[in-house]
Amino acid sequence: MPARETWRALYTHFRPHRWTVLLGAALALVGTVAGLAQPLAAKSLVERLGEDGSITGVLILLTGLVVIGTAIEAVGAYILERTAESVVLAARRTLIGRLLRLRLPEVERTQPGDLMSRVTSDTTLLKAVTTQSLVSAVTGGLAFVATIVLMGLMDAVLLGVTLGVIVLIGGCVALVMPQISRSTQRAQAAVGEISTVLERAFGAFRTVKASGAEERETAIVADAAREAWRHGVRSAKWQSVAWSSVGLAVQVSFLAVLGIGGARVASGAISVSTLVAFLLFLFYLIDPVSKLVEAATQYQVGSAAIARIVEAERLETEELDTGRATGGGPGAAVRPVDGPSSVAFEEVTFRYREDLPSVHHGVTFSVPGPGMTAFVGPSGAGKTTVFGLIERFYEADGGRILVDGRDVRDWPLAELRAAIGYVEQDAPVLAGTLRDNLVFAAPEVTGDEIRDVLVRARLDALVDRLPDGLETVVGHRGSKLSGGERQRVAIARALLRRPRLLLLDEATSQLDAVNEMALRDVVAEVSREVTVLVVAHRLSTVTLADRIVVMDAGKVRAVGTHAELVAGDPLYGELAATQFLASEPGAGAGTAGAGAAEASGASRAAEAVGAPRAPGAAGGPDATATPDTSAPEVTAG
């Protein structure tokens, strides 16, 4: 980032704490003044000793200056450190708030581990640069000027020698500073890569173990850690050069001043007490020069961090428009109005990125409420994308998407999503308790409502056998629950939201036949009052729908009932027959009734399109045949 933008960004973080920082700076200046008075007191002490005068008063003054100066500087340092922690806290809260409002395409283009690194690691580097570095630059600069002035008043020749050495070595230090910034930025990027790799491994931990990939993943993380180490060592190398230059400048200046000053004392140009005081000022110069070098170093480190933070802050976010929420100010939950929603797509076109082909090519359909509408079609047809566009996870490139006759772009985002319950394909469960997950979308629900939904989602037996009931911790991403249990938790969570529009994306794909039938009945019951859109490949689910939308290659191919589509659309008839072949053999002895019913319906669908009757169909001899894994499945687009 250009220096002007860096300073502007730093000032944004510094501005709310400027008065506290000024107080800390004032105390630091008082401590600096007390330090500057010490060489003068020492000069007076040497003169008293030469005149055989009393030194008690001078010693008391010198001691008082040391104690008072140290105490004041300690208080100032505490204020600055406390303020620095406040800066980091504010930066993290702001950044987290923005990251959780990112548009979905931005998240999909960015590694989650790298975003987490910017919140945890990069913000920590702000601590020094926004407070201590700034104060060090001001107090160090003032102390440096004051010391130089006092040294000049004592002897201009010795001052010229000192400045000559400092300027020469300072020029070399200035060449080092950009190297510190570059190395620090690369080191922070490498730390973000470590977070990304670890997040990937822990997110698929069972897959890593089942694949025997522990060593390979360890090597990948080790490579990222080695890269961070390499850039960190390079940054440390340049910082050590900068810091050692301070001592080098003072030591060379001391030798030069001692030699030239000794000659001037011998010639009578200056007194011994003047030389002693000058040497004390020279050693005192170490502190302000160190502060200036520290400020410059911290600025280079901080500028690398602020560049990564600003980069994250510039990612596009959603505007939730929560001010239209009822019952409170910003952030209050939006209560949907009563009645089922209607949904309509009008010539909608969409692609995920400019460099990717279009997913939707003029998609058009209309769904009045209430009732259940099923979306079927081959993989990649664009079915799941329909749900993403309704939720406004993505914005359509063309056409219109209407909810209740109103373009979704005209809805306040919080109000739109408050009317929708959404169950995703992978049915994500968050770390925490079972209760936390159930009420995640509707934290205001009552205990009676939770109990009712537990029964409807067939989770009551699970809760009863858990040792801590609803307070049982479900593990990272619900690792302590089975796939079917996670799906039922996701369905229960959506039902507790009391939506007007319910989106179910393969919501029962991991359920056994008994639980699937029960939840199918629940969905059918809900659809009497709510508009339900379902992406499904199981014929038993599809046949319950009031209408079916058949999608293929990003277009709506046909809309109708099961019977109409079997008779009138070859693709649907083929899908229906295929799904019968894929799903029927999986019905075991314990679920023969469900399997037979599904098989019978699929057999009729197959016959309607002229496909051969599947072996093991209802009424056939092989009702529990082994699974036919060669049969393709229709999955979400």
Beta strands, then each sheet from edge to edge (+ up, - down):
strand 1: 343-350
strand 2: 360-367
strand 3: 371-376
strand 4: 398-403
strand 5: 406-407
strand 6: 420-423
strand 7: 501-505
strand 8: 531-535
strand 9: 547-552
strand 10: 555-560
sheet 1: 2+ 1- 4+ 5-
sheet 2: 6+ 7+ 8+ 3+ 9+ 10-
end
